[in-house]
Amino acid sequence: MPTSRSRRLPLPAVAATAALLLPLTACTASDGSGASGDAQRLRVVMAFPPAQAMSPYGDDAVTLSRLAVIEGLTTLDANGAARPALAASWKQDNPTTWTFTLRDAVFQDGAKVDADAVVRSLTAAGKASPLPRVLSDTPLTATAVPGGKAVRIVTKSADPLLPQRLANPSLTILSPDAYAKGRTDPAGHATGPFTLTGVKGAVSATLERNDTYWGGKAKAPGVDVTFAADGTARANALRTKAVDVAEYVPIAQASLLGDSYVHEFPSARTNGLSLNTRRGVFTDPALRAAAREAIDSEALVDGVYEGRADTAKGLLGPGVPWAAGKRTAPTGRTPAASREEVARTKEIVLATYTNRPELPEVATLVQQQLEKRGFTVRQVVRDYAQMEADALAGTYDAFIQARNTLLDTADPVSYLASDFTCDGSFNISQLCDRTVDSAVDDAASLSGTDARHSAAMAAEAAVLGSDALVPLVHERFVQGYDDARVEGVSLDPLERTLITADTRAG
């Protein structure tokens, strides 16, 4: 069990940091734009390289949102409530129909934001494969209201969360030219304060200020982005001032950087062990129960996170403050298999990814805990971009992931639907359970906040009762920047924003 860490930077991390500096230098030199007044180009290192060539229909959409490139009809405030973005206002016409009135805005390529463009974008998202998670439980149809200033959106069933849903990065609004080449290309075709002007594979990206942004010009003239899955390299790039902002500073590096660089805040992220319920060892609920009983969350918090995380209480942790008061005991659990029964099973494949540096350490401890219970375990650890398709296809017996439970709509019902229902588009555990589906459907049908929260926790109890996912820890976020030089970085528990129009380095 790793309980301490060397305080010297290992040589591989030094090499990784040296490699990191090259694309940053190349980006800054290639575009030729330097400081503007007292502001200078921002240098940002991100943890997750593009996995789908910057498609807005997968996790790359979150990266584009965090870099202030894309926007939807709405946005979310700190409490998860919908606020105007490209839609200046909206009203609910009946339980399934809403009208959104557009503000005056233009795309980064000069085209006007009108109703036809909005309809085209929302229709394309609904036809994307795989379907964006945010639409997995609520199909929608958009039509232009005559006059071009408003859009009518109809949902299959009553959806009180539609304004929040439309803030999801995968429902970004893009110009007609974004769809001209047979794929959806956000580069130069979005509406945010920064324009994506270049992407070098999984290495780097260049953003320029969008001087026609409806919300006013950004304070920085541009952003040079490098992608680095190695967390130590990200932290060292910040330490050596090679970057201004480092996304997701590793826990092991936080104390080395010091308080002026480390900004820790609560999150809605739960790290969990997804167990494959469709094939392999964990089709047996008794063996899933045995895996759950093997996990020691407190040992993970102390041994890996150095106290900068919270022990697992359920699917929803301290970043969802109302959840604790409404939590109920898991329902329908099967008694755990004995150690002798576990020992007779075949080897299981436990997978996780390197982009969050704590996860490989978590996997090592989880492997030890499972083996102590009698399981035979083999690890697979790679970059997330190389693993997502296999994880969604059910290739692994067990998969450790860090999941923001409020990412899709700021409401956990969407997370429950996408991750744990039969038709869920992000169902890594491959769960298909009528009791869970019914509980999620009940929660989705309610509009009152208190009733919806109570029903969501009933659905959580059903998911936990299936042992399809074993909660490990609740993360806290650590973002890195020098608060003496950098201002305007967004510390967003929902993880949708990081760089904004107000972010600047001086």
N, C-alpha and C positions, 0 to 999 in steps of 0.2 A: 504494500500500500504506500503510494507516494505521499509523505507527510511534510517534506521540506524540499526546497528547490535551491540550486546554486544561484548565487547572486552575480555571477559573471556571465556575460553574453557568450553562448557557445559559438564556435567558429562557423558552423553551418548557417547560423542566423546572421552573422556578419556578412557572409557571402550572399545570403538572400537579400540583405539590405543593400549591398552594393549593386546587385542586379536590379533592385527596385529603383535606384537612383537614375538608371539609364533612361527608362521610358519617361520619367518626369522631366529630365533634361531635354530629351528629344521633343516632347510635347511643347515645352516652353519656347524652345528655339524655333520650332517649325512654324508656329503661327505668327511670330513676329510682333505680337502685341505685348507691350509691357504694362507698367503701372499707368493708372489714369488718376491724376491728382495724387492724393495720399493713398489711394487704394491700389492694390496689386492683384495679379492673378492668384486665385486660390489654388493650392496644391493639396489634393485629397487622395488618401489611399483607402480603397474599399476592400472589404473582406471577400466578396463573392464575385468572381469573374462572370461575364455574361454566359448564360447557359443555353440561351435560345436566340443568339445573334440580335439581342436587344428587342426581341418581340414583346409587345405589350401584353401578351396573353399568358405569360408565365411569371416566374419570380423575377425576371429581368424588369418587369414593370415596376416593381418596388424600388429597384436601383434607380430607374429613371425618375421616379417620384422623389426619392431621397436626394437626387441631384437637381431637383427643381426644373426638370425638362418638360414634364407632361402634366396635364390637368384634366379633371372631369367636370361634369356639370356642377358638382358640389365638392366641398371639402369638409373636414371634421375639426371641431375645436378640441381643447384639452380634455373635455368631458365626453368626447365621442358623439356630440350632437352635430347635425348637418348644418353647414353654413354656405352662403352663396360662393360660387366660383364662376364658371362660365354661364351658369344660370343665375340671373339676378334675383329671381323669386320663383316660387312654385305654389301650387294649390292642389288639394285632393278633390277631384270631381265626384268620385264614388269609391267604394272600397277597392276597386281594381284599376282605376284610371286617375292619372295625374297629368297636370299641365305645367311645363317648365318654360318660363319666359327667359330668353337669352339676353345677356348684356352685349354691348357693342365691343367687339374684340376682333383681332385678326390673327391668323396663323403666322408662324415664323417665316413661311414662304410668301406672305402677302395676301393670301386668299382670305376672304371674309368668313368669320364664324357665323354660319346661318343654320337654319333648321335642317336643310338637306344634308349638310356635313355631319350634323349630330346624328341624324337617322342612319347615315351610312356607317358611322363609327360603331354605334350600338348594335346595328345589324351584323356587322362583321364580327364583333365580339361574340355574339350569340351563335355564329356559325363556325367559330374557331375550333380546332381539334388539337389537343384536348380542350374541352370547354373550360373557361376560367372558373376557378372554384366559386367565385361570388355568384355565379349564375347556376350553380348545380342544383339549387333548391327552388329557384324562382325564374323561369323563363320570362322574357319580356318582349314586347313588340313596340317599336317606336314609329310614329308617323309625324310628318310635318303639318303644322297648323297653317292654313293659308295666310300668306303675308310674310312668311320666312322668319318671324321673330319668336316663335314658340314651337315646342315639341310636345306631342301627346304620347305618353307612355302607358301601356296597358300590361298588367301582369296576369299570369294564369290564374292566380288566386289572390286574395287580399294580402297585401304586403306593406305593413305599417313602416317597415324599415327602408322603403325604396329610396328616400333622399340620402340616407347613410350608405346604402348599397352603391349608389351612383358616384360616390366619392372614391370607390375602389380604383387603384391604379390600372387595373386591367380594363376598366371602362373609360379609359382616356379618350378624348375627342381629338381627332387628327384631320388634316386637310385632305381633299380628294386625291392629291398627288401621292399621298402615303400609300395608296392601294394600287398605283399604276403599274407596278412591276410584278404583280402576281403574289406579292407578299406584303405584309404590313410593315412599313418602314417609318419609324418616328423621327429619324434624323432630318431636321429642318422642317418638319411638318406638324409640330406640336404647338402649344401656346404658352408654355411656361417662361419664367424670366431668363432661363438659359437655353440655348439652342445646341443640340447635339450635332457637331460638325464632322466628327471623325471617330472611328473605332478601329483599333488595331487588335483584332481577335479578342483573346482573353487577357491582353496585356495592359492596354491603356485606352483612354477616350479623351476627346477634347470638346470643351463646351465654350461657346461664345455668348456674350450678353445679348439678349433679345431687346433691342432698343424700342420695339413697338409693343412691349408687354403692357397689357391693359392696367396692371397694378402699379406701373411706374418702373423706371430702370433699376436694375440690380446695382448694388453698391460695388460689386467686384466686376472688372471688365471681362472675366472669363474664369474657367476652372479647368485645371489639368488633373486628370484622374488616372491613377494607377490601380490595378487590381492585384492584390497579394493575398493569397490564401494563408500564408504563413503569418501567424499572429505576432510572433517575436519580431519578424522583419517589419511589420507595421509599427510596432511600438518603438523599435530602434530608429526607424525613419523619422518618427516624431521627436525622439530624444535628440537626434543629430540635426534637427531642423530641416530635414529634407522635405518634409511635408508640413502643412499647417493644421490639417485635421486628419486624425486616424480613426477609422471606424472600428468599433468593437476591440478595445484594448484587452489583451489577455489578462486574466486575473494574476498570473505569475509576474506580470510586468507592472501592475498598477502601483505597487509600493515603491518600485524603483523609479518611476516617473515623478512621483510626488503629487501633492494635492493641487498644485497650480496647473497640472496637465490632466489630472484624472477627474472625470465628472461622472459620478455614479448616481443612478436613479432607478426607481422601481419600474418593473416591466410587467406586461401581461403574458410573458413567455414561460411556458412549461416544457421542460426537457423530459421526454418520455421514452419508454421502451415499447415499441410497437411489436406485437407478436402476430405472426402470420396465422390467421384462423382458417385459411382455405386449403393449405397444403403443408405437409411436413409434420413435425413433432407437435406443433402447437394447435393443430386441429382438435386436439383433446383438451377440453376445458380444465380437466384436473391437472394437466401438465402446465397449462398457463397459470393456474393458481399456485403451483409449486414454484414457478419462476417469480411470481409476485411475492411470495413469502420469502424468497431468497434475497430480495433487494433490501439493503440497508441505506436509506436516504441520508441519514445523519452522517454516515461515514463518507458519503459523496460530498456533502457540504463541507465537512472539515478537511477531508483529504485532498480534494481537487479544487474547491472554490475558496478555500481559506476563509470561510465564513461569509463570503460575499454572495450568498445565495440563501434560499430558504428551503427547509425540508418540505417534501411533497405532502400536500394535504388532499389533493384531488386534481382534476383537470384544470381548474381555475385557481390561481394562487393569489398572493397579496396584491398583485397588480390589478386585480378585479375586487375591490374592497367590499362590495356587497355580498360576494359569494359565501364567505365564511358563515355569515348569519343565516343562510338559507340552505346550507349543505345538509344532506340526509345520507344515511348509511347506504352503501352499495346494495343492490338487490339482485337476487338470483344467482349468487356465487356457488360454484361447484367446489366441494371439499378438495383440498390439494392432494396430489399423488404422493405416495411415500418416497423416501429416498431410494429404496430398492427398486420401485417402479421407474423412477426417473433414470436410474443407472442403466436400465435395460434399453433406453432409447438410443437412437443413432445420433451422430454428431450434428450439432446445430451451427448455422452460420450467423454470427453476430456482426452487423455492419454499422458503420457510422462514417462521418466525413471530417476532413481536416480543416475546413473553413472556420469552424469555431474551435479554437485550440484546446479548449477543455474537454471536448467530446472524446477524442482518442484516449485521454486519461480516464474519463468516465467509463469508456468501454473496457479498459483494462480492469478496473475495479469491479464492474458488473460481471465480467467474465469470471473473475475470482469468486464472486459471490454465487454465481450460478454453478460453478464447478464444485463449490463447497456443498451445494445441495445435491450434487450427483450428475449434473449435465456435463457432456463433453462439448467443448466450445471451440470454434475456429473463428478468428476475427478477419474482417475485410474492412480496410480503412483507405479511402481515396478522397479526391476532390469531389464536392457535391455534384458538380456538373456531370461527372462521369457515373454517378450513382442514381440520380433521380428516376430515370426511366426504369431501371431494374427494381428500385424500391416500389414504385407504383405498380409494377407488373407482378409483385409478390415473389421476386427471386430469392429474397433472404428470409430466413426463419425469424430473425429478430433485427430490428432497426432502431438505432438510437437517433432521435432528432430533437432539435430545439424548435418549438412551434409557438408562434404568437397567436394566442387564442382569440384575440380581437382584431386581427389584421384585416379580415375580409370586410366586415361591416361595422366594427366596433361593438358588435353584439355576438355573444358566444353561440347563438343558435346556428348561425351560418357555419361556424367552425365545426360544430357537432354534426351538421348535415354533410359537409364536404368530407370529413375525416372518418365518419363512423356509420353512415347509412349505406344501404345496398347500392344506391345510385351515386354515392359520393365520388367526386372527381379527384379527391386527394386521400383516398382510403388505403393507406399503406398497410394497415392490419388486415385488409380484405374482409372486414366484418360485414356480415349480412344477417341481421337479427331482427325479427319482427317486433320484438319488445322495444328495442332501441329505436327503430324507425317510427313506431307509434308515438313514443315519448318525444322524439324530435318534432314530429308533425304537430303534436299538441302544442308544443312551445311556439312553433312557427305561426300558429293560427291566432295567437293572442296579441293584442295591441297594447294593453295596459302594462306599464313598466314593471310594477310589482308582481303582477300575475305572470308575466313573461319570464322574469327572473326566477320565480319559484318553479315554473315548469322547466326552465333550462337546467336547474339543479336536479330535478327529477330525472331528466335525460342523462345528466352526468352520472347519477347513481346507477342507471341502467347500463351505461357504457362501462363503468368501473366493475359492475357485477359480472360482465362478460370476460373481464381480464384481457381484453383485446389490446389495451394499452396500460402499462404500469408506470404511473408518474414517478419520476426520479427526483428532480429538484425544480424549484421555481427560480429562474435567473433574475439577476439584477444587471442592468446595462452599464457598461463603462465605455464612454466615448472619450477620445483624447484630443486635446488642443490646449495651447498656451493661452490662458485667459488674460494675460497681459498684452497679447498681440492680436488675438482673434476674438471677434464678437459676432453675435447673431447666429450661432450654431443652434439648431433646434434639438432639444433633448426630449424626444417624443416617445412616450411609452408604447404607442401604437406602431412605431418604426416606419412611418410613412414619410417623414420629413427629417432631413439632416442639414443640407445646404439650402438656404432660402435667399430671397432677394435682398435680405438684410445682412447676410453673412459677408464679412470682410476681414482682411488681414492687413495690418498696418505696421 
